[in-house]
Amino acid sequence: ALLGTAGAAAAYVATDAQFVVEGWAGYSWCLLYFGLICFEMTFGKHLTSSLRVGVWESVWLTNLLALPMLWLLSYVRGDLDGFWAAAYGLPASDAA
């Protein structure tokens, strides 16, 4: 299935006008994302098969592992600035 997806993506890239103009540099982020997704899926499969967990436990584990990175990203991007004010009626900070 992964080879089929890669083949379909390669066919799309070969017929895309942006690829003709910029070459592989135009798809550098797409290639990086594809590589990270492949690593994530392979590592996740290895992790869940070695722990012998069911579907629901696998979903919970994935979500729990994602929470620290989500909180860090939200903090770095400033998405949490108005969250506490909206959630608890606290006055917003003047950082914005």
Distance bins in CASP14 RR format, pairs under 12 A and 6 or more apart:
PFRMAT RR
TARGET T0000
AUTHOR 0000-0000-0000
RMODE 2
METHOD distances of the structure
MODEL  1
1 7 0 0 0 0 0 1 0 0 0 0 0
1 8 0 0 0 0 0 1 0 0 0 0 0
1 38 0 0 0 0 0 1 0 0 0 0 0
1 41 0 0 0 0 0 1 0 0 0 0 0
2 8 0 0 0 0 0 1 0 0 0 0 0
2 9 0 0 0 0 0 1 0 0 0 0 0
2 34 0 0 0 0 0 1 0 0 0 0 0
2 35 0 0 0 0 0 1 0 0 0 0 0
2 37 0 0 0 0 1 0 0 0 0 0 0
2 38 1 0 0 1 0 0 0 0 0 0 0
2 41 0 0 0 0 1 0 0 0 0 0 0
2 42 0 0 0 0 1 0 0 0 0 0 0
2 45 0 0 0 0 0 1 0 0 0 0 0
3 9 0 0 0 0 0 1 0 0 0 0 0
3 10 0 0 0 0 0 1 0 0 0 0 0
3 38 0 0 0 0 0 1 0 0 0 0 0
4 10 0 0 0 0 1 0 0 0 0 0 0
4 11 0 0 0 0 1 0 0 0 0 0 0
5 11 0 0 0 0 0 1 0 0 0 0 0
5 12 0 0 0 0 0 1 0 0 0 0 0
5 34 0 0 0 0 1 0 0 0 0 0 0
5 35 0 0 0 0 0 1 0 0 0 0 0
5 37 0 0 0 0 1 0 0 0 0 0 0
5 38 0 0 0 0 1 0 0 0 0 0 0
5 41 0 0 0 0 0 1 0 0 0 0 0
6 12 0 0 0 0 0 1 0 0 0 0 0
6 13 0 0 0 0 0 1 0 0 0 0 0
6 30 0 0 0 0 0 1 0 0 0 0 0
6 31 0 0 0 0 0 1 0 0 0 0 0
6 34 1 0 0 1 0 0 0 0 0 0 0
6 35 0 0 0 0 0 1 0 0 0 0 0
6 37 0 0 0 0 0 1 0 0 0 0 0
6 38 0 0 0 0 1 0 0 0 0 0 0
7 13 0 0 0 0 1 0 0 0 0 0 0
7 14 0 0 0 0 1 0 0 0 0 0 0
7 34 0 0 0 0 0 1 0 0 0 0 0
8 14 0 0 0 0 0 1 0 0 0 0 0
8 15 0 0 0 0 0 1 0 0 0 0 0
8 34 0 0 0 0 0 1 0 0 0 0 0
9 15 0 0 0 0 0 1 0 0 0 0 0
9 16 0 0 0 0 0 1 0 0 0 0 0
9 19 0 0 0 0 0 1 0 0 0 0 0
9 27 0 0 0 0 1 0 0 0 0 0 0
9 30 1 0 0 1 0 0 0 0 0 0 0
9 31 0 0 0 0 1 0 0 0 0 0 0
9 33 0 0 0 0 0 1 0 0 0 0 0
9 34 1 0 0 1 0 0 0 0 0 0 0
9 35 0 0 0 0 0 1 0 0 0 0 0
9 37 0 0 0 0 0 1 0 0 0 0 0
9 38 0 0 0 0 0 1 0 0 0 0 0
10 16 0 0 0 0 0 1 0 0 0 0 0
10 19 0 0 0 0 0 1 0 0 0 0 0
10 24 0 0 0 0 0 1 0 0 0 0 0
10 27 0 0 0 0 0 1 0 0 0 0 0
10 30 0 0 0 0 0 1 0 0 0 0 0
10 31 0 0 0 0 0 1 0 0 0 0 0
10 34 0 0 0 0 0 1 0 0 0 0 0
11 19 0 0 0 0 0 1 0 0 0 0 0
12 18 0 0 0 0 0 1 0 0 0 0 0
12 19 0 0 0 0 1 0 0 0 0 0 0
12 27 0 0 0 0 1 0 0 0 0 0 0
12 30 0 0 0 0 1 0 0 0 0 0 0
13 19 1 0 1 0 0 0 0 0 0 0 0
13 20 0 0 0 0 0 1 0 0 0 0 0
13 22 0 0 0 0 0 1 0 0 0 0 0
13 23 0 0 0 0 1 0 0 0 0 0 0
13 24 0 0 0 0 1 0 0 0 0 0 0
13 26 0 0 0 0 1 0 0 0 0 0 0
13 27 1 0 0 1 0 0 0 0 0 0 0
13 28 0 0 0 0 0 1 0 0 0 0 0
13 30 0 0 0 0 1 0 0 0 0 0 0
13 31 0 0 0 0 1 0 0 0 0 0 0
13 34 0 0 0 0 0 1 0 0 0 0 0
14 20 0 0 0 0 1 0 0 0 0 0 0
14 23 0 0 0 0 0 1 0 0 0 0 0
14 24 0 0 0 0 0 1 0 0 0 0 0
14 27 0 0 0 0 0 1 0 0 0 0 0
16 22 0 0 0 0 1 0 0 0 0 0 0
16 23 0 0 0 0 1 0 0 0 0 0 0
16 24 0 0 0 0 0 1 0 0 0 0 0
16 26 0 0 0 0 1 0 0 0 0 0 0
16 27 0 0 0 0 1 0 0 0 0 0 0
16 30 0 0 0 0 0 1 0 0 0 0 0
17 23 0 0 0 0 0 1 0 0 0 0 0
17 26 0 0 0 0 0 1 0 0 0 0 0
18 24 0 0 0 0 0 1 0 0 0 0 0
18 25 0 0 0 0 0 1 0 0 0 0 0
18 26 1 0 0 1 0 0 0 0 0 0 0
18 27 0 0 0 0 1 0 0 0 0 0 0
18 30 0 0 0 0 0 1 0 0 0 0 0
19 25 0 0 0 0 1 0 0 0 0 0 0
19 26 1 0 0 1 0 0 0 0 0 0 0
19 27 1 0 0 1 0 0 0 0 0 0 0
19 28 0 0 0 0 0 1 0 0 0 0 0
19 30 0 0 0 0 0 1 0 0 0 0 0
19 31 0 0 0 0 0 1 0 0 0 0 0
20 26 0 0 0 0 0 1 0 0 0 0 0
20 27 0 0 0 0 0 1 0 0 0 0 0
21 27 0 0 0 0 0 1 0 0 0 0 0
22 28 0 0 0 0 1 0 0 0 0 0 0
22 29 0 0 0 0 0 1 0 0 0 0 0
22 30 0 0 0 0 0 1 0 0 0 0 0
23 30 0 0 0 0 0 1 0 0 0 0 0
23 31 0 0 0 0 0 1 0 0 0 0 0
24 30 0 0 0 0 1 0 0 0 0 0 0
24 31 1 0 0 1 0 0 0 0 0 0 0
24 32 0 0 0 0 0 1 0 0 0 0 0
25 31 0 0 0 0 0 1 0 0 0 0 0
25 32 0 0 0 0 0 1 0 0 0 0 0
26 32 0 0 0 0 0 1 0 0 0 0 0
27 33 0 0 0 0 1 0 0 0 0 0 0
27 34 0 0 0 0 1 0 0 0 0 0 0
28 34 0 0 0 0 0 1 0 0 0 0 0
28 35 0 0 0 0 0 1 0 0 0 0 0
29 35 0 0 0 0 0 1 0 0 0 0 0
29 36 0 0 0 0 0 1 0 0 0 0 0
30 36 0 0 0 0 0 1 0 0 0 0 0
30 37 0 0 0 0 0 1 0 0 0 0 0
31 37 0 0 0 0 0 1 0 0 0 0 0
31 38 0 0 0 0 0 1 0 0 0 0 0
32 38 0 0 0 0 0 1 0 0 0 0 0
32 39 0 0 0 0 0 1 0 0 0 0 0
33 39 0 0 0 0 0 1 0 0 0 0 0
33 40 0 0 0 0 0 1 0 0 0 0 0
34 40 0 0 0 0 0 1 0 0 0 0 0
34 41 0 0 0 0 0 1 0 0 0 0 0
35 41 0 0 0 0 1 0 0 0 0 0 0
35 42 0 0 0 0 1 0 0 0 0 0 0
35 43 0 0 0 0 0 1 0 0 0 0 0
36 42 0 0 0 0 0 1 0 0 0 0 0
36 43 0 0 0 0 0 1 0 0 0 0 0
37 43 0 0 0 0 0 1 0 0 0 0 0
37 44 0 0 0 0 0 1 0 0 0 0 0
38 44 0 0 0 0 0 1 0 0 0 0 0
38 45 0 0 0 0 0 1 0 0 0 0 0
39 45 0 0 0 0 0 1 0 0 0 0 0
39 46 0 0 0 0 0 1 0 0 0 0 0
40 46 0 0 0 0 0 1 0 0 0 0 0
40 47 0 0 0 0 0 1 0 0 0 0 0
40 62 0 0 0 0 1 0 0 0 0 0 0
40 65 0 0 0 0 0 1 0 0 0 0 0
40 66 0 0 0 0 0 1 0 0 0 0 0
40 69 0 0 0 0 0 1 0 0 0 0 0
41 47 0 0 0 0 0 1 0 0 0 0 0
41 48 0 0 0 0 0 1 0 0 0 0 0
41 62 0 0 0 0 0 1 0 0 0 0 0
42 48 0 0 0 0 0 1 0 0 0 0 0
42 49 0 0 0 0 0 1 0 0 0 0 0
43 49 0 0 0 0 0 1 0 0 0 0 0
43 50 0 0 0 0 0 1 0 0 0 0 0
43 62 0 0 0 0 0 1 0 0 0 0 0
43 65 0 0 0 0 0 1 0 0 0 0 0
44 50 0 0 0 0 1 0 0 0 0 0 0
44 51 0 0 0 0 1 0 0 0 0 0 0
44 53 0 0 0 0 0 1 0 0 0 0 0
44 58 0 0 0 0 1 0 0 0 0 0 0
44 59 0 0 0 0 0 1 0 0 0 0 0
44 61 0 0 0 0 1 0 0 0 0 0 0
44 62 1 0 0 1 0 0 0 0 0 0 0
44 65 0 0 0 0 1 0 0 0 0 0 0
44 66 0 0 0 0 0 1 0 0 0 0 0
45 51 0 0 0 0 0 1 0 0 0 0 0
45 53 0 0 0 0 0 1 0 0 0 0 0
45 58 0 0 0 0 1 0 0 0 0 0 0
45 62 0 0 0 0 0 1 0 0 0 0 0
47 53 0 0 0 0 1 0 0 0 0 0 0
47 57 0 0 0 0 0 1 0 0 0 0 0
47 58 0 0 0 0 1 0 0 0 0 0 0
47 61 1 0 0 1 0 0 0 0 0 0 0
47 62 0 0 0 0 1 0 0 0 0 0 0
47 65 0 0 0 0 1 0 0 0 0 0 0
48 54 1 0 0 1 0 0 0 0 0 0 0
48 55 0 0 0 0 1 0 0 0 0 0 0
48 56 0 0 0 0 0 1 0 0 0 0 0
48 57 0 0 0 0 1 0 0 0 0 0 0
48 58 1 0 1 0 0 0 0 0 0 0 0
48 59 0 0 0 0 1 0 0 0 0 0 0
48 60 0 0 0 0 0 1 0 0 0 0 0
48 61 1 0 0 1 0 0 0 0 0 0 0
48 62 0 0 0 0 1 0 0 0 0 0 0
48 65 0 0 0 0 0 1 0 0 0 0 0
49 58 0 0 0 0 1 0 0 0 0 0 0
50 58 0 0 0 0 0 1 0 0 0 0 0
50 61 0 0 0 0 0 1 0 0 0 0 0
51 57 1 0 0 1 0 0 0 0 0 0 0
51 58 0 0 0 0 1 0 0 0 0 0 0
51 60 0 0 0 0 0 1 0 0 0 0 0
51 61 1 0 0 1 0 0 0 0 0 0 0
51 62 0 0 0 0 0 1 0 0 0 0 0
51 65 0 0 0 0 0 1 0 0 0 0 0
52 58 0 0 0 0 0 1 0 0 0 0 0
52 61 0 0 0 0 0 1 0 0 0 0 0
53 59 0 0 0 0 1 0 0 0 0 0 0
53 60 0 0 0 0 1 0 0 0 0 0 0
53 61 1 0 0 1 0 0 0 0 0 0 0
53 62 0 0 0 0 0 1 0 0 0 0 0
53 64 0 0 0 0 0 1 0 0 0 0 0
54 60 0 0 0 0 1 0 0 0 0 0 0
54 61 0 0 0 0 1 0 0 0 0 0 0
54 62 0 0 0 0 0 1 0 0 0 0 0
55 61 0 0 0 0 0 1 0 0 0 0 0
55 62 0 0 0 0 0 1 0 0 0 0 0
56 62 0 0 0 0 0 1 0 0 0 0 0
56 63 0 0 0 0 0 1 0 0 0 0 0
57 63 0 0 0 0 0 1 0 0 0 0 0
57 64 0 0 0 0 0 1 0 0 0 0 0
58 64 0 0 0 0 0 1 0 0 0 0 0
58 65 0 0 0 0 0 1 0 0 0 0 0
59 65 0 0 0 0 0 1 0 0 0 0 0
59 66 0 0 0 0 0 1 0 0 0 0 0
60 66 0 0 0 0 0 1 0 0 0 0 0
60 67 0 0 0 0 0 1 0 0 0 0 0
61 67 0 0 0 0 0 1 0 0 0 0 0
62 69 0 0 0 0 0 1 0 0 0 0 0
62 70 0 0 0 0 0 1 0 0 0 0 0
63 69 0 0 0 0 0 1 0 0 0 0 0
63 70 0 0 0 0 1 0 0 0 0 0 0
64 70 0 0 0 0 0 1 0 0 0 0 0
64 71 0 0 0 0 0 1 0 0 0 0 0
66 72 0 0 0 0 0 1 0 0 0 0 0
66 73 0 0 0 0 0 1 0 0 0 0 0
66 74 0 0 0 0 0 1 0 0 0 0 0
67 73 0 0 0 0 0 1 0 0 0 0 0
67 74 0 0 0 0 0 1 0 0 0 0 0
68 74 0 0 0 0 0 1 0 0 0 0 0
68 75 0 0 0 0 0 1 0 0 0 0 0
69 75 0 0 0 0 0 1 0 0 0 0 0
69 76 0 0 0 0 0 1 0 0 0 0 0
70 76 0 0 0 0 0 1 0 0 0 0 0
70 77 0 0 0 0 0 1 0 0 0 0 0
70 79 0 0 0 0 1 0 0 0 0 0 0
70 80 0 0 0 0 0 1 0 0 0 0 0
71 77 0 0 0 0 0 1 0 0 0 0 0
71 78 0 0 0 0 0 1 0 0 0 0 0
71 79 0 0 0 0 1 0 0 0 0 0 0
71 80 0 0 0 0 1 0 0 0 0 0 0
71 83 0 0 0 0 0 1 0 0 0 0 0
72 78 0 0 0 0 0 1 0 0 0 0 0
72 79 0 0 0 0 0 1 0 0 0 0 0
72 80 0 0 0 0 0 1 0 0 0 0 0
73 79 1 0 0 1 0 0 0 0 0 0 0
73 80 0 0 0 0 0 1 0 0 0 0 0
74 80 1 0 1 0 0 0 0 0 0 0 0
74 81 0 0 0 0 1 0 0 0 0 0 0
74 82 0 0 0 0 0 1 0 0 0 0 0
74 83 0 0 0 0 1 0 0 0 0 0 0
74 84 0 0 0 0 0 1 0 0 0 0 0
75 81 0 0 0 0 1 0 0 0 0 0 0
75 83 0 0 0 0 0 1 0 0 0 0 0
75 95 0 0 0 0 0 1 0 0 0 0 0
77 83 0 0 0 0 0 1 0 0 0 0 0
78 93 0 0 0 0 0 1 0 0 0 0 0
78 95 0 0 0 0 1 0 0 0 0 0 0
78 96 0 0 0 0 1 0 0 0 0 0 0
79 86 0 0 0 0 0 1 0 0 0 0 0
79 96 0 0 0 0 0 1 0 0 0 0 0
80 86 0 0 0 0 0 1 0 0 0 0 0
80 87 0 0 0 0 0 1 0 0 0 0 0
80 92 0 0 0 0 0 1 0 0 0 0 0
80 93 0 0 0 0 0 1 0 0 0 0 0
80 95 0 0 0 0 0 1 0 0 0 0 0
80 96 0 0 0 0 0 1 0 0 0 0 0
81 90 0 0 0 0 0 1 0 0 0 0 0
81 92 1 0 0 1 0 0 0 0 0 0 0
81 93 1 0 0 1 0 0 0 0 0 0 0
81 94 0 0 0 0 1 0 0 0 0 0 0
81 95 1 0 1 0 0 0 0 0 0 0 0
81 96 1 0 1 0 0 0 0 0 0 0 0
82 88 0 0 0 0 0 1 0 0 0 0 0
82 89 0 0 0 0 1 0 0 0 0 0 0
82 90 0 0 0 0 1 0 0 0 0 0 0
82 91 0 0 0 0 0 1 0 0 0 0 0
82 92 1 0 1 0 0 0 0 0 0 0 0
82 93 1 0 0 1 0 0 0 0 0 0 0
82 94 0 0 0 0 0 1 0 0 0 0 0
82 95 0 0 0 0 1 0 0 0 0 0 0
82 96 0 0 0 0 1 0 0 0 0 0 0
83 89 0 0 0 0 0 1 0 0 0 0 0
83 90 0 0 0 0 1 0 0 0 0 0 0
83 92 0 0 0 0 1 0 0 0 0 0 0
83 93 0 0 0 0 0 1 0 0 0 0 0
84 90 1 0 1 0 0 0 0 0 0 0 0
84 91 0 0 0 0 1 0 0 0 0 0 0
84 92 0 0 0 0 1 0 0 0 0 0 0
84 93 0 0 0 0 1 0 0 0 0 0 0
85 91 1 0 0 1 0 0 0 0 0 0 0
85 92 1 0 1 0 0 0 0 0 0 0 0
85 93 1 0 0 1 0 0 0 0 0 0 0
85 94 0 0 0 0 0 1 0 0 0 0 0
85 95 0 0 0 0 0 1 0 0 0 0 0
85 96 0 0 0 0 0 1 0 0 0 0 0
86 92 0 0 0 0 1 0 0 0 0 0 0
END
